[in-house]
Protein backbone atom coordinates (compact mmCIF):
# COMPACT_ATOMS: atom_id res chain seq x y z
CA UNK A 1 0.00 0.00 0.00
CA UNK A 2 2.07 2.96 -1.23
CA UNK A 3 1.38 6.17 -3.11
CA UNK A 4 2.78 9.67 -3.59
CA UNK A 5 3.41 9.97 0.12
CA UNK A 6 6.18 7.39 -0.17
CA UNK A 7 6.86 4.37 1.98
CA UNK A 8 4.67 4.04 5.05
CA UNK A 9 6.28 3.62 8.46
CA UNK A 10 6.52 0.07 9.68
CA UNK A 11 4.12 -0.88 12.48
CA UNK A 12 4.41 -4.29 14.09
CA UNK A 13 2.82 -5.04 17.49
CA UNK A 14 5.29 -7.92 17.94
CA UNK A 15 8.38 -5.72 17.52
CA UNK A 16 9.80 -4.93 20.97
CA UNK A 17 11.59 -1.75 19.85
CA UNK A 18 8.39 -0.32 18.36
CA UNK A 19 6.39 -1.40 21.38
CA UNK A 20 8.73 0.49 23.71
CA UNK A 21 7.46 3.77 22.19
CA UNK A 22 4.88 3.22 19.45
CA UNK A 23 3.46 6.75 19.55
CA UNK A 24 5.67 8.32 16.80
CA UNK A 25 4.76 5.46 14.44
CA UNK A 26 1.07 5.73 15.31
CA UNK A 27 1.13 9.49 14.70
CA UNK A 28 2.55 9.00 11.22
CA UNK A 29 -0.04 6.35 10.49
CA UNK A 30 -2.85 8.64 11.66
CA UNK A 31 -1.56 11.51 9.55
CA UNK A 32 -0.43 9.69 6.41
CA UNK A 33 -1.76 6.11 6.37
CA UNK A 34 -5.03 5.96 8.32
CA UNK A 35 -5.54 2.50 6.81
CA UNK A 36 -2.30 0.55 7.13
CA UNK A 37 -1.42 -2.92 5.86
CA UNK A 38 1.33 -5.06 7.38
CA UNK A 39 2.40 -7.57 4.75
CA UNK A 40 4.72 -9.54 7.06
CA UNK A 41 1.87 -10.61 9.35
CA UNK A 42 -0.99 -9.97 6.91
CA UNK A 43 -3.24 -7.63 8.87
CA UNK A 44 -4.75 -4.18 8.47
CA UNK A 45 -4.74 -1.46 11.12
CA UNK A 46 -6.60 1.79 11.75
CA UNK A 47 -5.31 4.37 14.21
CA UNK A 48 -7.57 7.45 14.13
CA UNK A 49 -10.22 8.05 16.79
CA UNK A 50 -13.21 8.08 14.42
CA UNK A 51 -12.13 4.88 12.65
CA UNK A 52 -11.36 2.96 15.85
CA UNK A 53 -14.54 4.07 17.60
CA UNK A 54 -16.80 3.25 14.64
CA UNK A 55 -15.04 -0.05 13.99
CA UNK A 56 -15.35 -1.29 17.56
CA UNK A 57 -19.04 -0.38 17.43
CA UNK A 58 -19.67 -2.23 14.15
CA UNK A 59 -20.12 -5.81 15.39
CA UNK A 60 -21.79 -6.90 12.16
CA UNK A 61 -18.86 -6.32 9.80
CA UNK A 62 -16.05 -6.65 12.36
CA UNK A 63 -16.75 -9.76 14.40
CA UNK A 64 -15.19 -11.19 17.58
CA UNK A 65 -16.18 -14.86 17.30
CA UNK A 66 -12.98 -15.58 15.33
CA UNK A 67 -10.94 -14.03 18.15
CA UNK A 68 -9.97 -10.53 19.25
CA UNK A 69 -6.19 -11.10 19.13
CA UNK A 70 -4.39 -11.02 15.78
CA UNK A 71 -2.62 -14.36 16.06
CA UNK A 72 -5.81 -16.14 17.12
CA UNK A 73 -7.72 -14.70 14.15
CA UNK A 74 -4.91 -15.69 11.78
CA UNK A 75 -4.83 -19.25 13.18
CA UNK A 76 -8.47 -19.95 12.37
CA UNK A 77 -8.94 -21.50 15.82
CA UNK A 78 -12.43 -22.39 16.99
CA UNK A 79 -13.51 -20.36 20.01
CA UNK A 80 -14.64 -22.20 23.15
CA UNK A 81 -17.89 -21.41 24.99
CA UNK A 82 -17.83 -18.92 27.85
CA UNK A 83 -15.11 -16.64 26.46
CA UNK A 84 -17.48 -13.77 25.80
CA UNK A 85 -14.72 -11.52 24.42
CA UNK A 86 -14.50 -14.09 21.59
CA UNK A 87 -18.20 -14.11 20.82
CA UNK A 88 -20.92 -12.26 18.91
CA UNK A 89 -24.68 -11.82 19.37
CA UNK A 90 -26.95 -13.54 20.06
CA UNK A 91 -24.90 -15.85 22.33
CA UNK A 92 -22.65 -12.98 23.44
CA UNK A 93 -25.69 -11.10 24.71
CA UNK A 94 -26.63 -14.02 26.96
CA UNK A 95 -23.11 -14.73 28.23
CA UNK A 96 -22.45 -11.07 28.94
CA UNK A 97 -25.78 -10.72 30.73
CA UNK A 98 -24.76 -13.41 33.23
CA UNK A 99 -21.56 -11.60 34.21
CA UNK A 100 -23.11 -8.13 34.17
CA UNK A 101 -25.07 -9.19 37.24
CA UNK A 102 -21.77 -9.60 39.08
CA UNK A 103 -19.64 -6.67 37.89
CA UNK A 104 -21.99 -3.79 38.62
CA UNK A 105 -20.56 -0.46 39.87
CA UNK A 106 -22.62 -0.87 43.05
CA UNK A 107 -21.19 -4.34 43.71
CA UNK A 108 -17.68 -3.12 43.04
CA UNK A 109 -18.07 -0.25 45.51
CA UNK A 110 -18.96 -2.71 48.25
CA UNK A 111 -15.53 -4.36 47.97
CA UNK A 112 -13.57 -1.10 48.32
CA UNK A 113 -12.62 -1.79 51.97
CA UNK A 114 -11.02 -5.10 50.97
CA UNK A 115 -9.22 -3.48 48.03
CA UNK A 116 -7.89 -0.76 50.34
CA UNK A 117 -6.75 -3.35 52.88
CA UNK A 118 -4.86 -5.27 50.19
CA UNK A 119 -3.11 -2.05 49.13
CA UNK A 120 -2.28 -1.08 52.70
CA UNK A 121 -0.90 -4.53 53.48
CA UNK A 122 1.31 -4.42 50.38
CA UNK A 123 2.62 -0.89 50.99
CA UNK A 124 3.01 -0.73 54.77
CA UNK A 125 5.83 -3.24 54.69
CA UNK A 126 7.79 -0.91 52.39
CA UNK A 127 7.98 2.00 54.83
CA UNK A 128 11.57 2.91 55.54
CA UNK A 129 12.97 1.38 52.35
CA UNK A 130 14.60 3.55 49.72
CA UNK A 131 13.71 1.47 46.65
CA UNK A 132 11.40 -1.34 45.55
CA UNK A 133 9.81 -2.93 42.50
CA UNK A 134 6.29 -1.48 42.42
CA UNK A 135 5.04 -4.27 40.15
CA UNK A 136 6.12 -7.07 42.48
CA UNK A 137 5.11 -5.25 45.66
CA UNK A 138 1.79 -3.70 44.56
CA UNK A 139 0.94 -3.95 40.86
CA UNK A 140 0.86 -7.74 40.78
CA UNK A 141 -0.20 -8.41 44.36
CA UNK A 142 -3.31 -6.29 44.79
CA UNK A 143 -5.18 -7.19 41.56
CA UNK A 144 -4.37 -10.85 42.14
CA UNK A 145 -5.83 -10.68 45.65
CA UNK A 146 -8.94 -8.87 44.44
CA UNK A 147 -9.79 -11.18 41.54
CA UNK A 148 -8.92 -14.20 43.68
CA UNK A 149 -11.32 -12.98 46.36
CA UNK A 150 -14.08 -12.41 43.80
CA UNK A 151 -13.61 -15.82 42.21
CA UNK A 152 -13.16 -17.68 45.49
CA UNK A 153 -9.56 -18.89 44.97
CA UNK A 154 -7.52 -19.29 48.18
CA UNK A 155 -4.71 -16.76 48.65
CA UNK A 156 -2.09 -19.51 48.94
CA UNK A 157 -2.84 -20.60 45.35
CA UNK A 158 -3.21 -17.20 43.72
CA UNK A 159 0.47 -16.49 43.06
CA UNK A 160 1.07 -19.76 41.18
CA UNK A 161 -2.05 -19.23 39.08
CA UNK A 162 -1.04 -15.69 38.20
CA UNK A 163 2.44 -16.81 37.14
CA UNK A 164 0.96 -19.52 34.90
CA UNK A 165 -1.39 -17.04 33.24
CA UNK A 166 1.42 -14.51 32.85
CA UNK A 167 3.77 -17.06 31.24
CA UNK A 168 1.08 -17.96 28.71
CA UNK A 169 1.04 -14.38 27.37
CA UNK A 170 4.76 -14.11 26.54
CA UNK A 171 5.91 -13.60 22.94
CA UNK A 172 9.22 -13.69 21.08
CA UNK A 173 10.58 -10.49 19.54
CA UNK A 174 9.33 -9.77 16.04
CA UNK A 175 7.30 -12.95 15.65
CA UNK A 176 3.56 -13.49 15.66
CA UNK A 177 2.91 -16.25 18.21
CA UNK A 178 1.79 -19.56 16.80
CA UNK A 179 -1.76 -19.87 18.11
CA UNK A 180 -3.32 -23.29 18.59
CA UNK A 181 -5.71 -24.49 15.91
CA UNK A 182 -8.35 -25.22 18.47
CA UNK A 183 -8.89 -24.19 22.04
CA UNK A 184 -9.39 -26.75 24.74
CA UNK A 185 -10.00 -26.43 28.43
CA UNK A 186 -7.16 -28.66 29.60
CA UNK A 187 -5.23 -25.73 31.09
CA UNK A 188 -8.37 -24.23 32.59
CA UNK A 189 -9.35 -27.60 34.05
CA UNK A 190 -5.92 -27.97 35.59
CA UNK A 191 -5.95 -24.45 37.00
CA UNK A 192 -9.53 -24.20 38.21
CA UNK A 193 -11.22 -27.60 38.06
CA UNK A 194 -10.61 -28.47 41.72
CA UNK A 195 -11.99 -25.10 42.88
CA UNK A 196 -15.03 -25.59 40.68
CA UNK A 197 -15.72 -29.00 42.21
CA UNK A 198 -15.32 -27.58 45.71
CA UNK A 199 -17.71 -24.71 45.05
CA UNK A 200 -20.31 -27.05 43.57
CA UNK A 201 -20.44 -28.80 46.94
CA UNK A 202 -19.62 -25.82 49.16
CA UNK A 203 -21.35 -22.67 47.84
CA UNK A 204 -20.11 -19.27 48.98
CA UNK A 205 -20.61 -15.60 48.10
CA UNK A 206 -18.25 -15.54 45.13
CA UNK A 207 -18.39 -15.45 41.34
CA UNK A 208 -17.56 -19.12 40.87
CA UNK A 209 -20.51 -20.14 43.04
CA UNK A 210 -22.80 -17.80 41.12
CA UNK A 211 -21.69 -19.31 37.82
CA UNK A 212 -22.14 -22.88 39.08
CA UNK A 213 -25.72 -22.21 40.19
CA UNK A 214 -26.81 -19.69 37.54
CA UNK A 215 -29.92 -20.66 35.59
CA UNK A 216 -30.63 -18.76 32.39
CA UNK A 217 -32.31 -18.88 29.00
CA UNK A 218 -29.68 -19.31 26.32
CA UNK A 219 -29.76 -17.85 22.80
CA UNK A 220 -31.66 -20.91 21.50
CA UNK A 221 -34.47 -20.44 24.04
CA UNK A 222 -33.41 -23.33 26.30
CA UNK A 223 -33.49 -22.71 30.06
CA UNK A 224 -30.41 -24.33 31.57
CA UNK A 225 -27.30 -23.97 33.72
CA UNK A 226 -23.81 -23.34 32.37
CA UNK A 227 -21.79 -26.34 31.27
CA UNK A 228 -18.48 -27.10 32.97
CA UNK A 229 -16.57 -25.89 29.89
CA UNK A 230 -18.52 -22.63 29.87
CA UNK A 231 -17.76 -21.99 33.54
CA UNK A 232 -14.08 -22.79 33.03
CA UNK A 233 -14.03 -20.35 30.10
CA UNK A 234 -15.57 -17.62 32.22
CA UNK A 235 -13.19 -18.19 35.13
CA UNK A 236 -10.08 -18.32 32.89
CA UNK A 237 -11.09 -15.08 31.23
CA UNK A 238 -11.72 -13.29 34.52
CA UNK A 239 -8.52 -14.54 36.13
CA UNK A 240 -6.40 -13.39 33.19
CA UNK A 241 -8.06 -10.07 32.44
CA UNK A 242 -8.51 -9.23 36.12
CA UNK A 243 -4.81 -9.58 36.80
CA UNK A 244 -2.92 -8.26 33.80
CA UNK A 245 -4.62 -5.01 32.84
CA UNK A 246 -4.78 -3.48 36.33
CA UNK A 247 -1.16 -4.49 36.96
CA UNK A 248 -0.19 -2.57 33.85
CA UNK A 249 -2.28 0.47 34.86
CA UNK A 250 -0.52 0.67 38.24
CA UNK A 251 2.83 0.41 36.50
CA UNK A 252 2.02 3.21 34.07
CA UNK A 253 0.90 5.50 36.90
CA UNK A 254 4.16 4.86 38.77
CA UNK A 255 6.23 5.43 35.63
CA UNK A 256 4.44 8.52 34.31
CA UNK A 257 3.74 10.69 37.35
CA UNK A 258 7.44 11.44 38.07
CA UNK A 259 7.56 12.94 34.57
CA UNK A 260 4.86 15.42 35.67
CA UNK A 261 5.96 16.38 39.21
CA UNK A 262 3.67 19.41 39.45
CA UNK A 263 0.62 17.27 38.70
CA UNK A 264 1.83 14.60 41.12
CA UNK A 265 2.11 17.26 43.82
CA UNK A 266 -1.45 18.37 43.10
CA UNK A 267 -2.67 14.82 43.63
CA UNK A 268 -0.82 14.56 46.94
CA UNK A 269 -2.31 17.85 48.14
CA UNK A 270 -5.80 17.22 46.74
CA UNK A 271 -6.68 13.49 46.56
CA UNK A 272 -10.14 14.41 45.23
CA UNK A 273 -8.42 14.80 41.85
CA UNK A 274 -7.31 11.15 41.79
CA UNK A 275 -10.38 9.61 40.05
CA UNK A 276 -9.97 12.07 37.19
CA UNK A 277 -6.24 11.41 37.11
CA UNK A 278 -6.83 7.66 36.78
CA UNK A 279 -9.14 8.31 33.83
CA UNK A 280 -6.53 10.50 32.17
CA UNK A 281 -3.85 7.87 32.79
CA UNK A 282 -6.05 5.24 31.11
CA UNK A 283 -6.31 7.55 28.10
CA UNK A 284 -2.62 8.37 28.11
CA UNK A 285 -1.28 4.80 28.41
CA UNK A 286 -3.87 2.16 27.53
CA UNK A 287 -2.92 -1.14 29.23
CA UNK A 288 -4.59 -3.05 26.36
CA UNK A 289 -3.59 -1.02 23.28
CA UNK A 290 -4.93 -3.05 20.34
CA UNK A 291 -8.27 -4.78 19.73
CA UNK A 292 -8.40 -7.08 16.70
CA UNK A 293 -11.41 -8.24 14.70
CA UNK A 294 -12.20 -10.59 11.81
CA UNK A 295 -13.59 -8.80 8.74
CA UNK A 296 -16.89 -10.53 7.93
CA UNK A 297 -17.52 -8.78 4.59
CA UNK A 298 -15.66 -6.52 2.17
CA UNK A 299 -15.27 -3.06 3.72
CA UNK A 300 -14.05 0.21 2.26
CA UNK A 301 -11.92 2.35 4.59
CA UNK A 302 -10.36 5.62 3.42
CA UNK A 303 -11.03 4.72 -0.19
CA UNK A 304 -9.37 1.32 -0.03
CA UNK A 305 -10.87 -2.15 0.15
CA UNK A 306 -10.37 -4.43 3.12
CA UNK A 307 -11.47 -7.89 1.92
CA UNK A 308 -13.64 -10.35 3.77
CA UNK A 309 -11.55 -12.77 5.79
CA UNK A 310 -8.93 -10.21 6.75
CA UNK A 311 -7.71 -9.45 10.26
CA UNK A 312 -7.88 -5.82 11.31
CA UNK A 313 -6.34 -4.14 14.34
CA UNK A 314 -8.19 -1.26 15.96
CA UNK A 315 -5.38 0.58 17.75
CA UNK A 316 -7.30 2.14 20.61
CA UNK A 317 -4.13 3.44 22.31
CA UNK A 318 -3.38 5.49 19.19
CA UNK A 319 -6.96 6.78 19.02
CA UNK A 320 -6.59 7.91 22.63
CA UNK A 321 -3.88 10.31 21.48
CA UNK A 322 -5.43 11.44 18.21
CA UNK A 323 -5.13 15.22 17.92
CA UNK A 324 -8.36 15.23 15.94
CA UNK A 325 -10.12 14.23 19.14
CA UNK A 326 -7.91 15.65 21.89
CA UNK A 327 -6.28 18.72 20.35
CA UNK A 328 -2.68 19.86 20.58
CA UNK A 329 -2.17 18.42 24.08
CA UNK A 330 -3.01 14.84 23.10
CA UNK A 331 0.54 13.67 23.88
CA UNK A 332 0.63 15.30 27.30
CA UNK A 333 -0.76 14.02 30.59
CA UNK A 334 -3.31 16.46 32.00
CA UNK A 335 -5.13 15.41 35.15
CA UNK A 336 -7.59 18.29 34.60
CA UNK A 337 -8.54 17.17 31.09
CA UNK A 338 -12.27 16.94 30.34
CA UNK A 339 -12.79 13.33 29.23
CA UNK A 340 -16.19 12.39 27.91
CA UNK A 341 -14.92 9.00 26.76
CA UNK A 342 -11.70 7.16 26.00
CA UNK A 343 -11.22 3.80 24.31
CA UNK A 344 -8.98 1.99 26.81
CA UNK A 345 -11.91 -0.20 27.88
CA UNK A 346 -13.00 -0.75 24.29
CA UNK A 347 -16.33 0.43 22.93
CA UNK A 348 -19.71 -0.96 21.97
CA UNK A 349 -20.82 -4.52 22.74
CA UNK A 350 -17.43 -5.51 24.09
CA UNK A 351 -16.90 -2.56 26.43
CA UNK A 352 -14.93 -4.02 29.34
CA UNK A 353 -17.20 -5.56 31.97
CA UNK A 354 -14.47 -5.03 34.55
CA UNK A 355 -14.15 -1.28 33.93
CA UNK A 356 -15.71 -0.35 37.30
CA UNK A 357 -13.37 -2.75 39.08
CA UNK A 358 -10.28 -1.45 37.24
CA UNK A 359 -11.21 2.14 38.05
CA UNK A 360 -11.72 1.24 41.70
CA UNK A 361 -8.40 -0.58 41.94
CA UNK A 362 -6.51 2.19 40.14
CA UNK A 363 -8.00 4.90 42.33
CA UNK A 364 -7.42 3.11 45.64
CA UNK A 365 -3.88 2.06 44.66
CA UNK A 366 -2.94 5.64 43.80
CA UNK A 367 -4.57 7.06 46.94
CA UNK A 368 -2.76 4.64 49.23
CA UNK A 369 0.55 4.96 47.38
CA UNK A 370 0.62 8.77 47.49
CA UNK A 371 -0.17 8.76 51.21
CA UNK A 372 3.05 6.88 51.86
CA UNK A 373 5.29 7.89 48.95
CA UNK A 374 4.62 11.44 47.71
CA UNK A 375 7.86 11.56 45.68
CA UNK A 376 9.82 8.96 43.74
CA UNK A 377 11.87 8.43 40.60
CA UNK A 378 12.27 5.41 38.33
CA UNK A 379 15.48 3.40 38.00
CA UNK A 380 15.05 2.31 34.38
CA UNK A 381 18.34 0.39 34.37
CA UNK A 382 16.81 -2.04 36.86
CA UNK A 383 13.36 -2.14 35.26
CA UNK A 384 12.00 -4.48 32.61
CA UNK A 385 9.30 -4.11 30.01
CA UNK A 386 6.53 -6.68 29.53
CA UNK A 387 6.33 -8.37 26.14
CA UNK A 388 2.93 -9.76 25.19
CA UNK A 389 0.55 -9.35 22.27
CA UNK A 390 -2.39 -8.31 24.44
CA UNK A 391 -1.18 -5.88 27.12
CA UNK A 392 1.58 -3.27 27.24
CA UNK A 393 3.50 -2.17 30.32
CA UNK A 394 6.12 -3.25 32.83
CA UNK A 395 7.12 -6.59 34.35
CA UNK A 396 9.49 -4.86 36.74
CA UNK A 397 9.55 -1.16 37.65
CA UNK A 398 12.18 -0.17 40.20
CA UNK A 399 11.27 2.96 42.14
CA UNK A 400 13.64 5.10 44.19
CA UNK A 401 11.59 6.83 46.90
CA UNK A 402 12.17 9.95 48.97
C-alpha positions, -999 to 999 in steps of 0.1 A, spaced: 0 0 0 21 30 -12 14 62 -31 28 97 -36 34 100 1 62 74 -2 69 44 20 47 40 51 63 36 85 65 1 97 41 -9 125 44 -43 141 28 -50 175 53 -79 179 84 -57 175 98 -49 210 116 -17 198 84 -3 184 64 -14 214 87 5 237 75 38 222 49 32 194 35 68 195 57 83 168 48 55 144 11 57 153 11 95 147 25 90 112 0 63 105 -29 86 117 -16 115 96 -4 97 64 -18 61 64 -50 60 83 -55 25 68 -23 5 71 -14 -29 59 13 -51 74 24 -76 48 47 -95 71 19 -106 94 -10 -100 69 -32 -76 89 -48 -42 85 -47 -15 111 -66 18 118 -53 44 142 -76 74 141 -102 81 168 -132 81 144 -121 49 127 -114 30 159 -145 41 176 -168 33 146 -150 -1 140 -154 -13 176 -190 -4 174 -197 -22 142 -201 -58 154 -218 -69 122 -189 -63 98 -160 -67 124 -168 -98 144 -152 -112 176 -162 -149 173 -130 -156 153 -109 -140 182 -100 -105 193 -62 -111 191 -44 -110 158 -26 -144 161 -58 -161 171 -77 -147 141 -49 -157 118 -48 -192 132 -85 -200 124 -89 -215 158 -124 -224 170 -135 -204 200 -146 -222 232 -179 -214 250 -178 -189 279 -151 -166 265 -175 -138 258 -147 -115 244 -145 -141 216 -182 -141 208 -209 -123 189 -247 -118 194 -269 -135 201 -249 -159 223 -226 -130 234 -257 -111 247 -266 -140 270 -231 -147 282 -225 -111 289 -258 -107 307 -248 -134 332 -216 -116 342 -231 -81 342 -251 -92 372 -218 -96 391 -196 -67 379 -220 -38 386 -206 -5 399 -226 -9 431 -212 -43 437 -177 -31 430 -181 -3 455 -190 -27 482 -155 -44 480 -136 -11 483 -126 -18 520 -110 -51 510 -92 -35 480 -79 -8 503 -68 -33 529 -49 -53 502 -31 -20 491 -23 -11 527 -9 -45 535 13 -44 504 26 -9 510 30 -7 548 58 -32 547 78 -9 524 80 20 548 116 29 555 130 14 523 146 35 497 137 15 467 114 -13 455 98 -29 425 63 -15 424 50 -43 401 61 -71 425 51 -53 457 18 -37 446 9 -39 409 9 -77 408 -2 -84 444 -33 -63 448 -52 -72 416 -44 -108 421 -58 -107 457 -89 -89 444 -98 -112 415 -89 -142 437 -113 -130 464 -141 -124 438 -136 -158 422 -132 -177 455 -96 -189 450 -75 -193 482 -47 -168 486 -21 -195 489 -28 -206 454 -32 -172 437 5 -165 431 11 -198 412 -20 -192 391 -10 -157 382 24 -168 371 10 -195 349 -14 -170 332 14 -145 328 38 -171 312 11 -180 287 10 -144 274 48 -141 265 59 -136 229 92 -137 211 106 -105 195 93 -98 160 73 -129 156 36 -135 157 29 -162 182 18 -196 168 -18 -199 181 -33 -233 186 -57 -245 159 -83 -252 185 -89 -242 220 -94 -268 247 -100 -264 284 -72 -287 296 -52 -257 311 -84 -242 326 -93 -276 340 -59 -280 356 -60 -244 370 -95 -242 382 -112 -276 381 -106 -285 417 -120 -251 429 -150 -256 407 -157 -290 422 -153 -276 457 -177 -247 451 -203 -270 436 -204 -288 469 -196 -258 492 -213 -227 478 -201 -193 490 -206 -156 481 -183 -155 451 -184 -155 413 -176 -191 409 -205 -201 430 -228 -178 411 -217 -193 378 -221 -229 391 -257 -222 402 -268 -197 375 -299 -207 356 -306 -188 324 -323 -189 290 -297 -193 263 -298 -179 228 -317 -209 215 -345 -204 240 -334 -233 263 -335 -227 301 -304 -243 316 -273 -240 337 -238 -233 324 -218 -263 313 -185 -271 330 -166 -259 299 -185 -226 299 -178 -220 335 -141 -228 330 -140 -203 301 -156 -176 322 -132 -182 351 -101 -183 329 -111 -151 312 -117 -133 345 -85 -145 361 -64 -134 332 -81 -101 324 -85 -92 361 -48 -96 368 -29 -83 338 -46 -50 328 -48 -35 363 -12 -45 370 -2 -26 338 -23 5 349 -5 7 382 28 4 365 20 32 341 9 55 369 42 49 388 62 54 356 44 85 343 37 107 373 74 114 381 76 129 346 49 154 357 60 164 392 37 194 394 6 173 387 18 146 411 21 173 438 -14 184 431 -27 148 436 -8 146 469 -23 179 481 -58 172 467 -67 135 466 -101 144 452 -84 148 418 -73 112 418 -104 96 401 -100 121 372 -62 114 371 -68 77 368 -91 83 338 -65 105 322 -39 79 328 -60 52 311 -63 75 281 -26 84 281 -13 48 284 -39 22 275 -29 -11 292 -46 -31 264 -36 -10 233 -49 -31 203 -83 -48 197 -84 -71 167 -114 -82 147 -122 -106 118 -136 -88 87 -169 -105 79 -175 -88 46 -157 -65 22 -153 -31 37 -141 2 23 -119 24 46 -104 56 34 -110 47 -2 -94 13 0 -109 -21 1 -104 -44 31 -115 -79 19 -136 -103 38 -115 -128 58 -89 -102 68 -77 -95 103 -79 -58 113 -63 -41 143 -82 -13 160 -54 6 177 -73 21 206 -41 34 223 -34 55 192 -70 68 190 -66 79 226 -39 103 215 -54 114 182 -51 152 179 -84 152 159 -101 142 191 -79 156 219 -63 187 203 -27 199 206 -22 184 241 -30 148 231 5 137 239 6 153 273 -8 140 306 -33 165 320 -51 154 352 -76 183 346 -85 172 311 -123 169 303 -128 133 292 -162 124 279 -149 90 268 -117 72 260 -112 38 243 -90 20 268 -119 -2 279 -130 -8 243 -163 4 229 -197 -10 220 -208 -45 227 -174 -55 241 -169 -26 264 -149 -40 293 -172 -56 320 -145 -50 345 -141 -13 339 -157 -4 373 -134 -28 391 -103 -15 372 -112 21 381 -117 12 417 -84 -6 419 -65 22 401 -80 49 423 -74 31 456 -39 21 447 -29 56 438 -46 71 469 -28 46 492 5 50 474 6 88 475 -2 88 512 30 69 519 53 79 490 46 114 477 79 116 457 98 90 437 119 84 406 123 54 383 155 34 380 151 23 344 183 4 344 168 -20 369 134 -21 353 120 -45 326 93 -41 300 65 -67 295 63 -84 261 29 -98 252 5 -93 223 -24 -83 244 -12 -59 271 16 -33 272 35 -22 303 61 -32 328 71 -66 343 95 -49 367 95 -12 376 122 -2 402 113 30 421 136 51 442 116 68 469 122 99 490 
